[in-house]
């Protein structure tokens, strides 16, 4: 088991009564193992479709990819970036180093057992210090209201714009390229007592998600922080940066467990796992139209059914290589042991992949301002979606309610017959105009015949 619940094991105790052997089972409570920063499961590593999604391209953070030859360029400038970051703190590098040494055992215990044995305390502390200051400096430098242009200029001078473009994915998205969250919080607090890592991260992510400024999403954000403070969400403290983003991305799924807008608490039958509706174009033919949702990047689907048609609200999506890497690593995070036992990222991707089967589905989503992509063709979009492997696994309860409502409208014969009539014969405005013209001519012919037979 993991941190999400307790576990028990049972020790058999053999005794004899009347010559027969009886086995008495006594419960023995065991302490759940400490959650650690896992590596990407081998099943995902070996999948050709996900090749290249899990390894850093510019910078190594933490011990798992430390020392790789192709990442040495950034290693050489980490001390310079660290000095620039702490320049305004009024503290020395030795003072930062001293505080890191105080939490060294905790930081070491966050990684897989044996994975840090080759590093002495001094070398491991130096890694935590320089990597942590580099991550903190980078996040701060690109966050509105916090940014230090000097650091960004230094990174650009040594790495170039292309590498600077790849850094966010390496730092924020890769499962194996993470530092303990407590290390980042410590360094940020040493820089300034007014610096709060979570607030800065939220502001940074919000700046990337400009449409997230709606009142609805601000309220959800406040609810998420309140639940996290009350320790009602998954962990007492995020294990690493990627976990914090995972919590944030899936906060609607988390906060709405009690509201029932996304998740149904039980499934009555195994057949409830599967639904006959498929792609966006198929739903459109049945009178179910796609519309852009009001909350950007959050995985909140909403369904509204009317008499002869229905609307499926889908969260807008920017599809680019960074999204593919980010999503694949979140799936890897959900796939690892001792991590969240619900699988919202897998559920979200399975839902989206069920809606996007052909280039016609892509065209429809683009026309509805739901899907934005830099791909050169719609075929490439379909391939990018197919490259995200979920292995068919998910928590089927997530989105169960909205899927049932879609299926209910889909199965209504009267509604779908009328929708198909309109879709097949009146989808074009010229067809509708021709129908109206023909109807007017028929009515006029009937009136002419009537007045010929019965003149005034």
N, C-alpha and C positions, 0 to 999 in steps of 0.2 A: 504493500500500500504506500501512499505518499502523504504529503502534508494536508491533503484534503479530507482526511478521516483517520480514525484509529484502526488498528488491525489486531487480530488475536490469533494465537496458535494454540494447539491442544496437545498436551502431553499424556499419553496413555499410561494408566497405572493398573497393572494386572493383579487381581486378587482371586482367591478361590472361595466358593461357597457351595457346600454339599458336594464337593468333589468336582464341581464344574468351574471352568475358567470364565471369569467375568472381567471385562475391560471397562474401567471407569475413566471417563474423559473429564479432565479438569482444565478449565480455561487458564491460559497464561498470557497475560497482556504483554506485548512487546512494543518498544518505542519505535515509531516510524523512522525509517532511515532519513538522513539529511539529504535534502534535494541538492543536486549538483548541476553544474553547467555541462549538459550532455553534448555528445557529438552527433552528427547527422547519421541516422541509421544506415547500415550497409545496403539495405534494400533500395534506399533512395540514391545512395552513392553509385550503385551499379546500374541505375536506370539511365539509358542513353539520352532520353528526352530531357533529363534534368542536369546533364553534364555541364559543369562550369557555373552552376548556380550557388555553390556553397563555399567556394574558396575566395579569399581576398585577392583583389587585383592590384592594389596600391599599397595598403598598409596592414600590418599584422597587429592585432590587439589581443593581449593575453598570451598564454603559453602554447596553444594548440598549433599555431602557424608561425611561431617565433623562430627567427633565424633563417627563413627561406631566402635564397639568393635573390630572387626576383623582387623582393620587397625591401632590399637594403637601402634604396635611395631615401625612403622616408625615415628609416632608422637613423640615418646620419643627421637629419634636421630636427628630430624630436627634442634634443636638449635645447636648441635655439628657440623652438616654439614654446617649450616649457618656461624658459626664462622670460620670454615676452609676456606669457600669461600671468605670471606671478609678480610682474614688475610693479603693478599698482596695488599689491596686497599689503605692502609694508612688512612682508616676511621674507626670510631667506629660503633658499632651496633646502638647506639642512633642516630647517624647521618643518617643512612639508615632509621631508624624508623621515623625520622622527615620528610624526603622527602616523605615517603609513606603516612603520615598523610596529607600532602599537596594535594594529589590527591585522598583522601579517598572518597569524595562524588562522583567523577567520577567513581571510581572503583565500588562503591556500586550500582550505577545506571546501571551498565552493567549486573546485575543479575535480574531475574524476580522479579516483584514487590511483596514485602512481604516476599521474601525468605531469607532476611538477617535481618529481624526485631528483631530476638532473640539475635542478637549480638550487644553489645555496640560498640561505635566507637573504644574504646581501644582494645576490643577483635577482632573486624573485622580487624583493622589495623595490629594486631599481626599475624592474619591468613594470610593476604596478604603478610606480610613481610617474615614469615618463609616458607610459601608455595612457594613464588616467589624465595627466595634464594635457596630453595631445588631444584626447577626446573632448575634454572640457573646453579647451581653447577653440577647437574647431566648431563645436556646437554654439559656443558663445559668439564666435566671429560671424556666424551666418544667421543669428537670431536678431530680428528687428528690435531695436532699443537696447541691445546688449553688445552688438558687434564692435570689434576692434579691427579697423581697416589694416592696421600694421601687420596683424597675423595673417590675414587673407592675402595681403601683398607678398609676404614672405613665402607662403605656400605656393602662390602663383609663380614667383620667381624661380623657385627650385624645382617645382613639379610640372608647371604648365597648366593651362586651362583644362585640358582633357583629363588629367589625373584629378584635378580639383572637382570635376564633374562626377568622377567615380567614387570619391571619398565618402559621400553620404551613405551609399549602399554598403560599403565595406564596414563602416562604423555602426550604423543603426540596424542593418538588416540581417547580417550573417550570424547564424546560431553559434558557430565555432569561433567567432571573433569578438568576444564579449569580455567585459570586466565586471566584477561584483558591483552591484548598484551602490553598496555602502561605501566603496572606494571612491566612486564618482561624487557621491554626496559629501563625503569628507573633504575632498579637494575643493569642491565648490564652496563649502562653508568656510574653509581656510582663506580662500581668495577674498571673500567678503561675507560678513554676517548677514547681509541683506540678500545674498544670492541663494535662491532655492532652486535646486536642480529640476524638480518636477514642474515648477512654474515656467522655467525657461524652456524646458522641453515642450510643454504644452504650447507656449507661444511660438516656438520654432515650427512645430507641426501645424499650428493654425495658420501660420504665414504661408505654408505650402498648400493649405486647403482653404483658399480665400472664401469659398462659399459656405464655410462652416460658421460664419458669423451670425447665422440666423438665431432668433430668440429661442427657438425650440432646441437647437443644439447646445446653446449656452446652458440651458436648464439641465440637459442631460449631462453635460460636463460637470456641473456643480454636484449633481446626484452621484456621479462616478467618484469624485473626490471625497464626498461625504461617506460613501460606502467603504472606500479604501481606508479612510481614517478610522472607521468603526470596525475594520477587520472583518467585514462580511463578504469580501470578495477574495476568492482563491488563496492569496498568501498574505502574511502579515506585512512583508516588504517585497517588492519585486526582486527577483534574483539577479536580474541584469537588465540592461537597456531594452533589449528585444522583448523581454517579458512585459515591461512597462508599456511598450507600444502595443503589444498583443492585447493587454488588458484594455487599453484605450480604444483600439480598433473594435473590440468586441464588447464595449461597455453597454451597448443597447441590448445585446443578448443577455448580459449579466443582470442589468437592472430590470429587464422586463420579464425575468423568470416568474416574478410574483404577479405581474400584471397580465400575463398571458397573451400579449400582443404578438410575440414571436414564437413562443415555446408552449407546447401542450405538455402537461405534466405526465400524461400516460398515453399509451397507444393501445387501443382495445384489441387489435388483431394484427397478425404479421402482415396481412395484405395492406394495412395502413401505411406500410413503409414505401409503397410503390404507387405511382399515379400514371394514368394513360396519356395525359397531355405532355407535349414535348416542346417544340421550338416556338420562338416568338411569332414566326409567320403562321404556324398552325393555330396558335392562340388567336391571332388576328382574324383568321378565317372563321373562327367561332365567335367573333364579336368581343374579344378581350384585347384591349389596346394597351400598349406600353406607354408610360409617361415617366418623365424624370422625377425622382423623389426630391424632397426638399432638404434632406440632410446629406451633405457631401461626404463621400468615402465611408460612411458608416453602413453596416450591412443590414439595413432595415428595409424589408419589403412590405408593401401595404397593398391590399386588394379591396376594391370597391365595386360592388355589383349593383347594376341598375336593371330596368325591366328588359330591354333588348340588347344591352351591351354592358361591358365591365371595363374597369381600368386597373392595371397592375402597375403600381409605382415601384420603380427600380432605382436604387442609388446610382448616381452618375459615376462613371469609371474612366480614369485616364489610363490607357493601356500603353505601357512602354517597358523597356528592359528592366528598369528599376522595380516596377510593379511585379514583374515575373520573379525576380530574385527575392524581393521582400516577401511575397506570398509563399513561395516555395520554402523559404526558411521558417516561416510561421507554421507551415504544415509539418516540417521536420521537427519543430519544437513541440507540436501537439502529438507527434508520433513517438517521441522519446518516452522512456519510462519515468515515473515519478514526476510527471508534469500534469497539466490540467486533464481531467478525465472526461471533459466534454470537448468536442472538436468543431468549434464554430467556423474556423477558416476552411476546413474541409467541406463543411455543410454549405458555406457560402459559394465556394468554387464549384461544387457539384451542382448547385442550383443554377449558377450562371452558365455552366457548361451544358446543362440540359436545355437552356434557352437559346444557346448559340450553337447551331449545328451546321449551318450553311452560310454562304456569303449573303443570301437574302436576309437572314437574321441580322447580320452585321449592318447591312444597309438600313434596315428598319430602325435599329437602335441609334445609328448615326443620325438618321433623319429626325429622331425624337430627342436629340441632344442628350442622350444617355451615355453613349460610348464615344470617347475621344481618343484618337490614336494617331501616332506619327508613322504608322505603317504605310508602305507604298501601295498596298492592295488589300482588299477585303479577305482574299485567300490567306494572306499573311497573318491577319488578325485571328482567323480560325485556327491556324497552325500554332500561334502563340498560346491560345487558350488550351489547345490539346497538349502543349508541352508542359503544362502544370499538372503533375501527377498527384492524385489523391488516393490511388489504389482502390477506388470505390468505397472508401471507408468514411463514415461520418456519424454524428449523433443524429439519428433520424427524427428525434423530437424537435430539433431546431427547425423552424419554418413549417412545422407540421400543420399549424392552424391555418396559415395563409395558403398552403398547398391544398388543404381540404376544401377551402372556400373556392379556389380556382377550379378544382375538380367538380364541385357541386354545380357551378355555373356551366362548366364544360359539358356536364351530363344532362342538363336541362334541354329537352328536345325542342320545345317551343322557342326558347331564346336562341339556340344555336341554329335552328331552321331559318328564322328570320334574319339572323346575322349572315348566314351563308347565302341567302337570297340577295342581300344587299352587296355582299362581297363579290359574288359571282356575276351579278348583272348590273350593279350600280356603283362599282368601284371607280369608274371613270366619270368625270363630270359631263363628258360628251354623251356617254351612254344615258345618263340621267336626263340630260336635255332632250335627247332623242325620244326617251320614254314619255316625257311630259308633252312633247310635240305630238307624238302618236296618240296619246290620250286625248289631247285637245281636238285632234282631227276626228277621232272616233266620236267624241261627244258632239262635235259640230255636224257630223254626218247623221247621227241619230236625230238631232234637232231638226236638220233639214228634211229628213224623211217624215218626221212627225208633222211638221207644218205643211208638207206637201199633201199628206193624207188628210190632215185636219186643218185646212186653211182658216185664218181668221175671217 
